[in-house]
Amino acid sequence: MRMNSKGQVTIPAELRHRLGFATGDEVEVIDDGGTLRIVRAQDLTRGQQAVRRVRGILGPGRTTTEVMELTRGE
């Protein structure tokens, strides 16, 4: 398969049917150590979904203290 100009790919029908994906299902695309995984969004808790959305935004190697200082504008 090929990715289109919008970054979209088509999941083959046989896989969608076998794995129970249906039109309108919400999915998450997860970077799992350089491999992309597609999972149903409802399979993740709201907390897990939030963490996946923000993971890596501030770059690698920041401590909690550094992140809090950035958040507070210190």
N, CA, C, O and CB atoms as a CASP TS submission, in Angstrom:
PFRMAT TS
TARGET T0000
AUTHOR 0000-0000-0000
METHOD Language model
MODEL 1
PARENT N/A
ATOM      1  N   MET     1       0.846  -1.187   0.000  1.00  0.00           N
ATOM      2  CA  MET     1       0.000   0.000   0.000  1.00  0.00           C
ATOM      3  C   MET     1       0.878   1.233   0.000  1.00  0.00           C
ATOM      4  O   MET     1       2.058   1.170   0.345  1.00  0.00           O
ATOM      5  CB  MET     1      -0.955   0.008   1.215  1.00  0.00           C
ATOM      6  N   ARG     2       0.301   2.342  -0.385  1.00  0.00           N
ATOM      7  CA  ARG     2       1.026   3.611  -0.424  1.00  0.00           C
ATOM      8  C   ARG     2       0.306   4.641   0.428  1.00  0.00           C
ATOM      9  O   ARG     2      -0.921   4.658   0.524  1.00  0.00           O
ATOM     10  CB  ARG     2       1.173   4.119  -1.875  1.00  0.00           C
ATOM     11  N   MET     3       1.109   5.499   1.043  1.00  0.00           N
ATOM     12  CA  MET     3       0.556   6.604   1.799  1.00  0.00           C
ATOM     13  C   MET     3       0.226   7.721   0.817  1.00  0.00           C
ATOM     14  O   MET     3       1.013   8.010  -0.085  1.00  0.00           O
ATOM     15  CB  MET     3       1.544   7.090   2.908  1.00  0.00           C
ATOM     16  N   ASN     4      -0.949   8.357   0.992  1.00  0.00           N
ATOM     17  CA  ASN     4      -1.294   9.472   0.100  1.00  0.00           C
ATOM     18  C   ASN     4      -0.714  10.780   0.628  1.00  0.00           C
ATOM     19  O   ASN     4      -0.053  10.798   1.666  1.00  0.00           O
ATOM     20  CB  ASN     4      -2.827   9.594  -0.052  1.00  0.00           C
ATOM     21  N   SER     5      -0.962  11.874  -0.091  1.00  0.00           N
ATOM     22  CA  SER     5      -0.375  13.165   0.268  1.00  0.00           C
ATOM     23  C   SER     5      -0.861  13.692   1.614  1.00  0.00           C
ATOM     24  O   SER     5      -0.230  14.578   2.190  1.00  0.00           O
ATOM     25  CB  SER     5      -0.681  14.176  -0.802  1.00  0.00           C
ATOM     26  N   LYS     6      -1.973  13.162   2.125  1.00  0.00           N
ATOM     27  CA  LYS     6      -2.486  13.566   3.443  1.00  0.00           C
ATOM     28  C   LYS     6      -1.982  12.657   4.560  1.00  0.00           C
ATOM     29  O   LYS     6      -2.392  12.800   5.712  1.00  0.00           O
ATOM     30  CB  LYS     6      -4.012  13.564   3.435  1.00  0.00           C
ATOM     31  N   GLY     7      -1.093  11.721   4.222  1.00  0.00           N
ATOM     32  CA  GLY     7      -0.571  10.806   5.235  1.00  0.00           C
ATOM     33  C   GLY     7      -1.511   9.658   5.541  1.00  0.00           C
ATOM     34  O   GLY     7      -1.354   8.992   6.564  1.00  0.00           O
ATOM     35  N   GLN     8      -2.481   9.413   4.681  1.00  0.00           N
ATOM     36  CA  GLN     8      -3.479   8.365   4.906  1.00  0.00           C
ATOM     37  C   GLN     8      -3.088   7.072   4.210  1.00  0.00           C
ATOM     38  O   GLN     8      -2.515   7.079   3.121  1.00  0.00           O
ATOM     39  CB  GLN     8      -4.852   8.821   4.420  1.00  0.00           C
ATOM     40  N   VAL     9      -3.409   5.969   4.861  1.00  0.00           N
ATOM     41  CA  VAL     9      -3.254   4.640   4.258  1.00  0.00           C
ATOM     42  C   VAL     9      -4.569   3.893   4.429  1.00  0.00           C
ATOM     43  O   VAL     9      -5.367   4.212   5.310  1.00  0.00           O
ATOM     44  CB  VAL     9      -2.061   3.842   4.909  1.00  0.00           C
ATOM     45  N   THR    10      -4.781   2.912   3.591  1.00  0.00           N
ATOM     46  CA  THR    10      -5.990   2.097   3.680  1.00  0.00           C
ATOM     47  C   THR    10      -5.645   0.777   4.346  1.00  0.00           C
ATOM     48  O   THR    10      -4.727   0.079   3.917  1.00  0.00           O
ATOM     49  CB  THR    10      -6.614   1.860   2.277  1.00  0.00           C
ATOM     50  N   ILE    11      -6.383   0.436   5.398  1.00  0.00           N
ATOM     51  CA  ILE    11      -6.212  -0.864   6.038  1.00  0.00           C
ATOM     52  C   ILE    11      -6.971  -1.870   5.181  1.00  0.00           C
ATOM     53  O   ILE    11      -8.160  -1.681   4.926  1.00  0.00           O
ATOM     54  CB  ILE    11      -6.729  -0.860   7.541  1.00  0.00           C
ATOM     55  N   PRO    12      -6.310  -2.936   4.730  1.00  0.00           N
ATOM     56  CA  PRO    12      -6.982  -3.905   3.871  1.00  0.00           C
ATOM     57  C   PRO    12      -8.281  -4.435   4.505  1.00  0.00           C
ATOM     58  O   PRO    12      -8.341  -4.689   5.708  1.00  0.00           O
ATOM     59  CB  PRO    12      -6.039  -5.069   3.567  1.00  0.00           C
ATOM     60  N   ALA    13      -9.317  -4.593   3.665  1.00  0.00           N
ATOM     61  CA  ALA    13     -10.639  -5.013   4.134  1.00  0.00           C
ATOM     62  C   ALA    13     -10.578  -6.308   4.929  1.00  0.00           C
ATOM     63  O   ALA    13     -11.255  -6.435   5.949  1.00  0.00           O
ATOM     64  CB  ALA    13     -11.581  -5.181   2.959  1.00  0.00           C
ATOM     65  N   GLU    14      -9.780  -7.273   4.481  1.00  0.00           N
ATOM     66  CA  GLU    14      -9.703  -8.565   5.174  1.00  0.00           C
ATOM     67  C   GLU    14      -9.233  -8.371   6.615  1.00  0.00           C
ATOM     68  O   GLU    14      -9.760  -9.006   7.528  1.00  0.00           O
ATOM     69  CB  GLU    14      -8.751  -9.528   4.426  1.00  0.00           C
ATOM     70  N   LEU    15      -8.250  -7.501   6.822  1.00  0.00           N
ATOM     71  CA  LEU    15      -7.762  -7.235   8.183  1.00  0.00           C
ATOM     72  C   LEU    15      -8.813  -6.501   9.006  1.00  0.00           C
ATOM     73  O   LEU    15      -9.037  -6.841  10.167  1.00  0.00           O
ATOM     74  CB  LEU    15      -6.461  -6.412   8.138  1.00  0.00           C
ATOM     75  N   ARG    16      -9.466  -5.487   8.410  1.00  0.00           N
ATOM     76  CA  ARG    16     -10.513  -4.749   9.132  1.00  0.00           C
ATOM     77  C   ARG    16     -11.606  -5.686   9.594  1.00  0.00           C
ATOM     78  O   ARG    16     -12.043  -5.609  10.742  1.00  0.00           O
ATOM     79  CB  ARG    16     -11.109  -3.646   8.249  1.00  0.00           C
ATOM     80  N   HIS    17     -12.059  -6.581   8.707  1.00  0.00           N
ATOM     81  CA  HIS    17     -13.147  -7.500   9.055  1.00  0.00           C
ATOM     82  C   HIS    17     -12.700  -8.516  10.112  1.00  0.00           C
ATOM     83  O   HIS    17     -13.422  -8.775  11.076  1.00  0.00           O
ATOM     84  CB  HIS    17     -13.647  -8.233   7.797  1.00  0.00           C
ATOM     85  N   ARG    18     -11.508  -9.086   9.925  1.00  0.00           N
ATOM     86  CA  ARG    18     -11.023 -10.108  10.855  1.00  0.00           C
ATOM     87  C   ARG    18     -10.814  -9.532  12.248  1.00  0.00           C
ATOM     88  O   ARG    18     -11.049 -10.213  13.246  1.00  0.00           O
ATOM     89  CB  ARG    18      -9.720 -10.718  10.342  1.00  0.00           C
ATOM     90  N   LEU    19     -10.366  -8.262  12.318  1.00  0.00           N
ATOM     91  CA  LEU    19     -10.075  -7.650  13.616  1.00  0.00           C
ATOM     92  C   LEU    19     -11.244  -6.840  14.172  1.00  0.00           C
ATOM     93  O   LEU    19     -11.147  -6.284  15.266  1.00  0.00           O
ATOM     94  CB  LEU    19      -8.862  -6.762  13.498  1.00  0.00           C
ATOM     95  N   GLY    20     -12.348  -6.769  13.428  1.00  0.00           N
ATOM     96  CA  GLY    20     -13.552  -6.132  13.936  1.00  0.00           C
ATOM     97  C   GLY    20     -13.574  -4.621  13.853  1.00  0.00           C
ATOM     98  O   GLY    20     -14.326  -3.982  14.589  1.00  0.00           O
ATOM     99  N   PHE    21     -12.765  -4.020  12.972  1.00  0.00           N
ATOM    100  CA  PHE    21     -12.818  -2.573  12.787  1.00  0.00           C
ATOM    101  C   PHE    21     -13.986  -2.235  11.873  1.00  0.00           C
ATOM    102  O   PHE    21     -14.218  -2.919  10.876  1.00  0.00           O
ATOM    103  CB  PHE    21     -11.482  -2.031  12.201  1.00  0.00           C
ATOM    104  N   ALA    22     -14.718  -1.185  12.209  1.00  0.00           N
ATOM    105  CA  ALA    22     -15.884  -0.782  11.422  1.00  0.00           C
ATOM    106  C   ALA    22     -15.804   0.702  11.099  1.00  0.00           C
ATOM    107  O   ALA    22     -15.095   1.458  11.763  1.00  0.00           O
ATOM    108  CB  ALA    22     -17.195  -1.100  12.177  1.00  0.00           C
ATOM    109  N   THR    23     -16.538   1.108  10.075  1.00  0.00           N
ATOM    110  CA  THR    23     -16.598   2.511   9.696  1.00  0.00           C
ATOM    111  C   THR    23     -16.985   3.354  10.898  1.00  0.00           C
ATOM    112  O   THR    23     -17.938   3.026  11.605  1.00  0.00           O
ATOM    113  CB  THR    23     -17.592   2.726   8.544  1.00  0.00           C
ATOM    114  N   GLY    24     -16.266   4.420  11.132  1.00  0.00           N
ATOM    115  CA  GLY    24     -16.553   5.315  12.251  1.00  0.00           C
ATOM    116  C   GLY    24     -15.817   4.985  13.532  1.00  0.00           C
ATOM    117  O   GLY    24     -15.850   5.777  14.474  1.00  0.00           O
ATOM    118  N   ASP    25     -15.148   3.831  13.600  1.00  0.00           N
ATOM    119  CA  ASP    25     -14.371   3.498  14.792  1.00  0.00           C
ATOM    120  C   ASP    25     -13.269   4.537  14.977  1.00  0.00           C
ATOM    121  O   ASP    25     -12.639   4.965  14.010  1.00  0.00           O
ATOM    122  CB  ASP    25     -13.768   2.066  14.685  1.00  0.00           C
ATOM    123  N   GLU    26     -13.041   4.936  16.223  1.00  0.00           N
ATOM    124  CA  GLU    26     -11.927   5.835  16.516  1.00  0.00           C
ATOM    125  C   GLU    26     -10.711   4.995  16.827  1.00  0.00           C
ATOM    126  O   GLU    26     -10.792   4.013  17.565  1.00  0.00           O
ATOM    127  CB  GLU    26     -12.258   6.795  17.697  1.00  0.00           C
ATOM    128  N   VAL    27      -9.567   5.392  16.252  1.00  0.00           N
ATOM    129  CA  VAL    27      -8.340   4.644  16.456  1.00  0.00           C
ATOM    130  C   VAL    27      -7.231   5.584  16.918  1.00  0.00           C
ATOM    131  O   VAL    27      -7.297   6.798  16.724  1.00  0.00           O
ATOM    132  CB  VAL    27      -7.929   3.910  15.168  1.00  0.00           C
ATOM    133  N   GLU    28      -6.226   4.998  17.525  1.00  0.00           N
ATOM    134  CA  GLU    28      -5.018   5.709  17.911  1.00  0.00           C
ATOM    135  C   GLU    28      -3.871   5.083  17.123  1.00  0.00           C
ATOM    136  O   GLU    28      -3.821   3.864  16.956  1.00  0.00           O
ATOM    137  CB  GLU    28      -4.766   5.638  19.472  1.00  0.00           C
ATOM    138  N   VAL    29      -2.953   5.913  16.640  1.00  0.00           N
ATOM    139  CA  VAL    29      -1.741   5.431  15.999  1.00  0.00           C
ATOM    140  C   VAL    29      -0.617   5.668  16.993  1.00  0.00           C
ATOM    141  O   VAL    29      -0.371   6.799  17.412  1.00  0.00           O
ATOM    142  CB  VAL    29      -1.471   6.151  14.614  1.00  0.00           C
ATOM    143  N   ILE    30       0.060   4.594  17.364  1.00  0.00           N
ATOM    144  CA  ILE    30       1.043   4.637  18.442  1.00  0.00           C
ATOM    145  C   ILE    30       2.421   4.278  17.909  1.00  0.00           C
ATOM    146  O   ILE    30       2.583   3.281  17.205  1.00  0.00           O
ATOM    147  CB  ILE    30       0.644   3.685  19.584  1.00  0.00           C
ATOM    148  N   ASP    31       3.424   5.103  18.250  1.00  0.00           N
ATOM    149  CA  ASP    31       4.815   4.791  17.933  1.00  0.00           C
ATOM    150  C   ASP    31       5.315   3.844  19.013  1.00  0.00           C
ATOM    151  O   ASP    31       5.488   4.232  20.168  1.00  0.00           O
ATOM    152  CB  ASP    31       5.706   6.092  17.846  1.00  0.00           C
ATOM    153  N   ASP    32       5.541   2.615  18.623  1.00  0.00           N
ATOM    154  CA  ASP    32       5.966   1.584  19.567  1.00  0.00           C
ATOM    155  C   ASP    32       7.406   1.195  19.235  1.00  0.00           C
ATOM    156  O   ASP    32       7.670   0.117  18.703  1.00  0.00           O
ATOM    157  CB  ASP    32       5.016   0.335  19.513  1.00  0.00           C
ATOM    158  N   GLY    33       8.334   2.104  19.566  1.00  0.00           N
ATOM    159  CA  GLY    33       9.745   1.845  19.299  1.00  0.00           C
ATOM    160  C   GLY    33      10.078   1.797  17.821  1.00  0.00           C
ATOM    161  O   GLY    33      10.863   0.953  17.388  1.00  0.00           O
ATOM    162  N   GLY    34       9.492   2.688  17.046  1.00  0.00           N
ATOM    163  CA  GLY    34       9.772   2.738  15.612  1.00  0.00           C
ATOM    164  C   GLY    34       8.803   1.926  14.765  1.00  0.00           C
ATOM    165  O   GLY    34       8.881   1.954  13.537  1.00  0.00           O
ATOM    166  N   THR    35       7.891   1.204  15.408  1.00  0.00           N
ATOM    167  CA  THR    35       6.841   0.463  14.704  1.00  0.00           C
ATOM    168  C   THR    35       5.518   1.139  15.019  1.00  0.00           C
ATOM    169  O   THR    35       5.225   1.404  16.185  1.00  0.00           O
ATOM    170  CB  THR    35       6.819  -1.060  15.119  1.00  0.00           C
ATOM    171  N   LEU    36       4.709   1.423  13.997  1.00  0.00           N
ATOM    172  CA  LEU    36       3.399   2.035  14.232  1.00  0.00           C
ATOM    173  C   LEU    36       2.376   0.959  14.509  1.00  0.00           C
ATOM    174  O   LEU    36       2.299  -0.045  13.800  1.00  0.00           O
ATOM    175  CB  LEU    36       2.963   2.892  13.030  1.00  0.00           C
ATOM    176  N   ARG    37       1.583   1.181  15.560  1.00  0.00           N
ATOM    177  CA  ARG    37       0.476   0.275  15.899  1.00  0.00           C
ATOM    178  C   ARG    37      -0.818   1.055  15.804  1.00  0.00           C
ATOM    179  O   ARG    37      -0.873   2.214  16.214  1.00  0.00           O
ATOM    180  CB  ARG    37       0.652  -0.345  17.329  1.00  0.00           C
ATOM    181  N   ILE    38      -1.852   0.446  15.275  1.00  0.00           N
ATOM    182  CA  ILE    38      -3.181   1.053  15.206  1.00  0.00           C
ATOM    183  C   ILE    38      -4.065   0.284  16.180  1.00  0.00           C
ATOM    184  O   ILE    38      -4.236  -0.928  16.048  1.00  0.00           O
ATOM    185  CB  ILE    38      -3.771   1.025  13.732  1.00  0.00           C
ATOM    186  N   VAL    39      -4.628   0.993  17.157  1.00  0.00           N
ATOM    187  CA  VAL    39      -5.492   0.354  18.154  1.00  0.00           C
ATOM    188  C   VAL    39      -6.786   1.145  18.275  1.00  0.00           C
ATOM    189  O   VAL    39      -6.821   2.348  18.016  1.00  0.00           O
ATOM    190  CB  VAL    39      -4.778   0.254  19.534  1.00  0.00           C
ATOM    191  N   ARG    40      -7.847   0.455  18.671  1.00  0.00           N
ATOM    192  CA  ARG    40      -9.109   1.144  18.921  1.00  0.00           C
ATOM    193  C   ARG    40      -8.933   2.119  20.073  1.00  0.00           C
ATOM    194  O   ARG    40      -8.352   1.768  21.100  1.00  0.00           O
ATOM    195  CB  ARG    40     -10.241   0.135  19.228  1.00  0.00           C
ATOM    196  N   ALA    41      -9.425   3.327  19.913  1.00  0.00           N
ATOM    197  CA  ALA    41      -9.289   4.342  20.959  1.00  0.00           C
ATOM    198  C   ALA    41      -9.968   3.897  22.241  1.00  0.00           C
ATOM    199  O   ALA    41      -9.452   4.161  23.326  1.00  0.00           O
ATOM    200  CB  ALA    41      -9.874   5.674  20.494  1.00  0.00           C
ATOM    201  N   GLN    42     -11.110   3.229  22.148  1.00  0.00           N
ATOM    202  CA  GLN    42     -11.819   2.826  23.355  1.00  0.00           C
ATOM    203  C   GLN    42     -11.083   1.724  24.114  1.00  0.00           C
ATOM    204  O   GLN    42     -11.423   1.446  25.264  1.00  0.00           O
ATOM    205  CB  GLN    42     -13.217   2.362  23.001  1.00  0.00           C
ATOM    206  N   ASP    43     -10.077   1.088  23.497  1.00  0.00           N
ATOM    207  CA  ASP    43      -9.285   0.097  24.201  1.00  0.00           C
ATOM    208  C   ASP    43      -8.309   0.754  25.176  1.00  0.00           C
ATOM    209  O   ASP    43      -7.752   0.088  26.048  1.00  0.00           O
ATOM    210  CB  ASP    43      -8.530  -0.770  23.208  1.00  0.00           C
ATOM    211  N   LEU    44      -8.105   2.069  25.022  1.00  0.00           N
ATOM    212  CA  LEU    44      -7.220   2.817  25.905  1.00  0.00           C
ATOM    213  C   LEU    44      -8.057   3.619  26.890  1.00  0.00           C
ATOM    214  O   LEU    44      -9.128   4.115  26.541  1.00  0.00           O
ATOM    215  CB  LEU    44      -6.281   3.748  25.094  1.00  0.00           C
ATOM    216  N   THR    45      -7.573   3.746  28.115  1.00  0.00           N
ATOM    217  CA  THR    45      -8.272   4.602  29.070  1.00  0.00           C
ATOM    218  C   THR    45      -8.076   6.050  28.633  1.00  0.00           C
ATOM    219  O   THR    45      -7.190   6.330  27.825  1.00  0.00           O
ATOM    220  CB  THR    45      -7.751   4.373  30.537  1.00  0.00           C
ATOM    221  N   ARG    46      -8.873   6.964  29.143  1.00  0.00           N
ATOM    222  CA  ARG    46      -8.716   8.385  28.807  1.00  0.00           C
ATOM    223  C   ARG    46      -7.329   8.876  29.195  1.00  0.00           C
ATOM    224  O   ARG    46      -6.728   9.675  28.478  1.00  0.00           O
ATOM    225  CB  ARG    46      -9.793   9.234  29.511  1.00  0.00           C
ATOM    226  N   GLY    47      -6.824   8.402  30.322  1.00  0.00           N
ATOM    227  CA  GLY    47      -5.484   8.792  30.759  1.00  0.00           C
ATOM    228  C   GLY    47      -4.413   8.309  29.785  1.00  0.00           C
ATOM    229  O   GLY    47      -3.490   9.052  29.454  1.00  0.00           O
ATOM    230  N   GLN    48      -4.539   7.053  29.323  1.00  0.00           N
ATOM    231  CA  GLN    48      -3.580   6.521  28.359  1.00  0.00           C
ATOM    232  C   GLN    48      -3.628   7.305  27.054  1.00  0.00           C
ATOM    233  O   GLN    48      -2.588   7.580  26.455  1.00  0.00           O
ATOM    234  CB  GLN    48      -3.855   5.039  28.094  1.00  0.00           C
ATOM    235  N   GLN    49      -4.837   7.669  26.607  1.00  0.00           N
ATOM    236  CA  GLN    49      -4.971   8.455  25.383  1.00  0.00           C
ATOM    237  C   GLN    49      -4.282   9.811  25.535  1.00  0.00           C
ATOM    238  O   GLN    49      -3.585  10.263  24.627  1.00  0.00           O
ATOM    239  CB  GLN    49      -6.458   8.649  25.028  1.00  0.00           C
ATOM    240  N   ALA    50      -4.479  10.460  26.693  1.00  0.00           N
ATOM    241  CA  ALA    50      -3.868  11.773  26.935  1.00  0.00           C
ATOM    242  C   ALA    50      -2.347  11.673  26.944  1.00  0.00           C
ATOM    243  O   ALA    50      -1.668  12.515  26.357  1.00  0.00           O
ATOM    244  CB  ALA    50      -4.364  12.362  28.268  1.00  0.00           C
ATOM    245  N   VAL    51      -1.813  10.661  27.598  1.00  0.00           N
ATOM    246  CA  VAL    51      -0.365  10.484  27.664  1.00  0.00           C
ATOM    247  C   VAL    51       0.202  10.259  26.274  1.00  0.00           C
ATOM    248  O   VAL    51       1.246  10.819  25.939  1.00  0.00           O
ATOM    249  CB  VAL    51      -0.002   9.310  28.586  1.00  0.00           C
ATOM    250  N   ARG    52      -0.459   9.456  25.461  1.00  0.00           N
ATOM    251  CA  ARG    52       0.033   9.183  24.104  1.00  0.00           C
ATOM    252  C   ARG    52       0.042  10.447  23.246  1.00  0.00           C
ATOM    253  O   ARG    52       0.924  10.626  22.406  1.00  0.00           O
ATOM    254  CB  ARG    52      -0.829   8.107  23.433  1.00  0.00           C
ATOM    255  N   ARG    53      -0.965  11.342  23.466  1.00  0.00           N
ATOM    256  CA  ARG    53      -1.027  12.577  22.680  1.00  0.00           C
ATOM    257  C   ARG    53       0.118  13.516  23.010  1.00  0.00           C
ATOM    258  O   ARG    53       0.625  14.196  22.117  1.00  0.00           O
ATOM    259  CB  ARG    53      -2.348  13.284  22.913  1.00  0.00           C
ATOM    260  N   VAL    54       0.545  13.575  24.276  1.00  0.00           N
ATOM    261  CA  VAL    54       1.554  14.559  24.676  1.00  0.00           C
ATOM    262  C   VAL    54       2.963  13.997  24.794  1.00  0.00           C
ATOM    263  O   VAL    54       3.922  14.757  24.932  1.00  0.00           O
ATOM    264  CB  VAL    54       1.166  15.163  25.978  1.00  0.00           C
ATOM    265  N   ARG    55       3.101  12.686  24.742  1.00  0.00           N
ATOM    266  CA  ARG    55       4.426  12.081  24.898  1.00  0.00           C
ATOM    267  C   ARG    55       5.380  12.622  23.838  1.00  0.00           C
ATOM    268  O   ARG    55       5.065  12.619  22.648  1.00  0.00           O
ATOM    269  CB  ARG    55       4.339  10.540  24.804  1.00  0.00           C
ATOM    270  N   GLY    56       6.537  13.083  24.276  1.00  0.00           N
ATOM    271  CA  GLY    56       7.577  13.535  23.370  1.00  0.00           C
ATOM    272  C   GLY    56       7.488  14.984  22.921  1.00  0.00           C
ATOM    273  O   GLY    56       8.371  15.452  22.203  1.00  0.00           O
ATOM    274  N   ILE    57       6.441  15.716  23.325  1.00  0.00           N
ATOM    275  CA  ILE    57       6.270  17.093  22.874  1.00  0.00           C
ATOM    276  C   ILE    57       7.440  17.971  23.300  1.00  0.00           C
ATOM    277  O   ILE    57       7.899  18.801  22.516  1.00  0.00           O
ATOM    278  CB  ILE    57       4.968  17.664  23.414  1.00  0.00           C
ATOM    279  N   LEU    58       7.922  17.807  24.504  1.00  0.00           N
ATOM    280  CA  LEU    58       8.989  18.667  25.024  1.00  0.00           C
ATOM    281  C   LEU    58      10.386  18.144  24.710  1.00  0.00           C
ATOM    282  O   LEU    58      11.376  18.743  25.131  1.00  0.00           O
ATOM    283  CB  LEU    58       8.839  18.820  26.513  1.00  0.00           C
ATOM    284  N   GLY    59      10.480  17.061  23.993  1.00  0.00           N
ATOM    285  CA  GLY    59      11.783  16.514  23.648  1.00  0.00           C
ATOM    286  C   GLY    59      12.272  15.548  24.717  1.00  0.00           C
ATOM    287  O   GLY    59      11.694  15.453  25.799  1.00  0.00           O
ATOM    288  N   PRO    60      13.341  14.838  24.399  1.00  0.00           N
ATOM    289  CA  PRO    60      13.851  13.814  25.316  1.00  0.00           C
ATOM    290  C   PRO    60      14.661  14.399  26.472  1.00  0.00           C
ATOM    291  O   PRO    60      15.231  15.485  26.366  1.00  0.00           O
ATOM    292  CB  PRO    60      14.705  12.827  24.555  1.00  0.00           C
ATOM    293  N   GLY    61      14.698  13.668  27.555  1.00  0.00           N
ATOM    294  CA  GLY    61      15.617  13.961  28.629  1.00  0.00           C
ATOM    295  C   GLY    61      15.252  15.071  29.592  1.00  0.00           C
ATOM    296  O   GLY    61      16.116  15.518  30.347  1.00  0.00           O
ATOM    297  N   ARG    62      14.016  15.537  29.603  1.00  0.00           N
ATOM    298  CA  ARG    62      13.638  16.593  30.554  1.00  0.00           C
ATOM    299  C   ARG    62      13.176  15.948  31.860  1.00  0.00           C
ATOM    300  O   ARG    62      12.472  14.938  31.866  1.00  0.00           O
ATOM    301  CB  ARG    62      12.512  17.510  29.963  1.00  0.00           C
ATOM    302  N   THR    63      13.591  16.559  32.953  1.00  0.00           N
ATOM    303  CA  THR    63      13.152  16.076  34.257  1.00  0.00           C
ATOM    304  C   THR    63      11.773  16.660  34.568  1.00  0.00           C
ATOM    305  O   THR    63      11.329  17.608  33.919  1.00  0.00           O
ATOM    306  CB  THR    63      14.179  16.455  35.367  1.00  0.00           C
ATOM    307  N   THR    64      11.113  16.091  35.553  1.00  0.00           N
ATOM    308  CA  THR    64       9.816  16.605  35.977  1.00  0.00           C
ATOM    309  C   THR    64       9.944  18.054  36.424  1.00  0.00           C
ATOM    310  O   THR    64       9.079  18.874  36.118  1.00  0.00           O
ATOM    311  CB  THR    64       9.233  15.744  37.111  1.00  0.00           C
ATOM    312  N   THR    65      11.006  18.376  37.137  1.00  0.00           N
ATOM    313  CA  THR    65      11.231  19.749  37.597  1.00  0.00           C
ATOM    314  C   THR    65      11.355  20.703  36.419  1.00  0.00           C
ATOM    315  O   THR    65      10.778  21.790  36.442  1.00  0.00           O
ATOM    316  CB  THR    65      12.490  19.825  38.468  1.00  0.00           C
ATOM    317  N   GLU    66      12.103  20.313  35.387  1.00  0.00           N
ATOM    318  CA  GLU    66      12.258  21.167  34.206  1.00  0.00           C
ATOM    319  C   GLU    66      10.923  21.387  33.497  1.00  0.00           C
ATOM    320  O   GLU    66      10.618  22.500  33.067  1.00  0.00           O
ATOM    321  CB  GLU    66      13.269  20.550  33.235  1.00  0.00           C
ATOM    322  N   VAL    67      10.136  20.331  33.377  1.00  0.00           N
ATOM    323  CA  VAL    67       8.825  20.447  32.730  1.00  0.00           C
ATOM    324  C   VAL    67       7.926  21.376  33.532  1.00  0.00           C
ATOM    325  O   VAL    67       7.230  22.211  32.953  1.00  0.00           O
ATOM    326  CB  VAL    67       8.161  19.059  32.578  1.00  0.00           C
ATOM    327  N   MET    68       7.930  21.244  34.861  1.00  0.00           N
ATOM    328  CA  MET    68       7.092  22.111  35.705  1.00  0.00           C
ATOM    329  C   MET    68       7.537  23.566  35.595  1.00  0.00           C
ATOM    330  O   MET    68       6.696  24.465  35.577  1.00  0.00           O
ATOM    331  CB  MET    68       7.146  21.652  37.180  1.00  0.00           C
ATOM    332  N   GLU    69       8.832  23.813  35.520  1.00  0.00           N
ATOM    333  CA  GLU    69       9.332  25.174  35.367  1.00  0.00           C
ATOM    334  C   GLU    69       8.870  25.768  34.023  1.00  0.00           C
ATOM    335  O   GLU    69       8.479  26.933  33.960  1.00  0.00           O
ATOM    336  CB  GLU    69      10.879  25.192  35.467  1.00  0.00           C
ATOM    337  N   LEU    70       8.917  24.969  32.966  1.00  0.00           N
ATOM    338  CA  LEU    70       8.427  25.430  31.663  1.00  0.00           C
ATOM    339  C   LEU    70       6.939  25.706  31.720  1.00  0.00           C
ATOM    340  O   LEU    70       6.470  26.700  31.167  1.00  0.00           O
ATOM    341  CB  LEU    70       8.729  24.396  30.571  1.00  0.00           C
ATOM    342  N   THR    71       6.190  24.837  32.383  1.00  0.00           N
ATOM    343  CA  THR    71       4.749  24.990  32.480  1.00  0.00           C
ATOM    344  C   THR    71       4.375  26.263  33.227  1.00  0.00           C
ATOM    345  O   THR    71       3.443  26.972  32.846  1.00  0.00           O
ATOM    346  CB  THR    71       4.138  23.782  33.166  1.00  0.00           C
ATOM    347  N   ARG    72       5.118  26.541  34.298  1.00  0.00           N
ATOM    348  CA  ARG    72       4.823  27.714  35.134  1.00  0.00           C
ATOM    349  C   ARG    72       5.446  29.000  34.592  1.00  0.00           C
ATOM    350  O   ARG    72       5.157  30.090  35.084  1.00  0.00           O
ATOM    351  CB  ARG    72       5.317  27.475  36.549  1.00  0.00           C
ATOM    352  N   GLY    73       6.296  28.868  33.582  1.00  0.00           N
ATOM    353  CA  GLY    73       6.955  30.045  33.029  1.00  0.00           C
ATOM    354  C   GLY    73       8.070  30.564  33.894  1.00  0.00           C
ATOM    355  O   GLY    73       8.377  31.756  33.859  1.00  0.00           O
ATOM    356  N   GLU    74       8.679  29.704  34.666  1.00  0.00           N
ATOM    357  CA  GLU    74       9.757  30.113  35.584  1.00  0.00           C
ATOM    358  C   GLU    74      11.081  30.177  34.868  1.00  0.00           C
ATOM    359  O   GLU    74      12.099  30.503  35.480  1.00  0.00           O
ATOM    360  CB  GLU    74       9.859  29.154  36.768  1.00  0.00           C
TER
END
